[in-house]
Amino acid sequence: MRPHRRQFIRGQWIEQTASKPAHPGAPEIASVLVQARPECLGAVEDAITRLAGAEIMQRDARGKLVVVLDSVAGQSIGESLTQISLMPHVLSATLVFHAIDAN
């Protein structure tokens, strides 16, 4: 039987991984590509760096930012991604990579 797409994305197509549920509070890391209005890039950068666990790794003068998010106590990666996407002058925030350390 072929695994469902969601099982594949979560790594659950591997028998050992499928049998272990993700631990609540397990460390998470994600990379996000943010497109902002170029003329407001500085304000967007400041707002993102004020988020706990957020770090800007790369920037482009045309409004693109590569952001790395680490989970912090009380805030998930999803919450941080939502906060970024709702910031003024942010046109899009796209999740590029996400991993959970379930060891």
Beta strands, then each sheet from edge to edge (+ up, - down):
strand 1: 28-36
strand 2: 54-59
strand 3: 64-70
strand 4: 90-100
sheet 1: 2+ 3- 1+ 4-
end
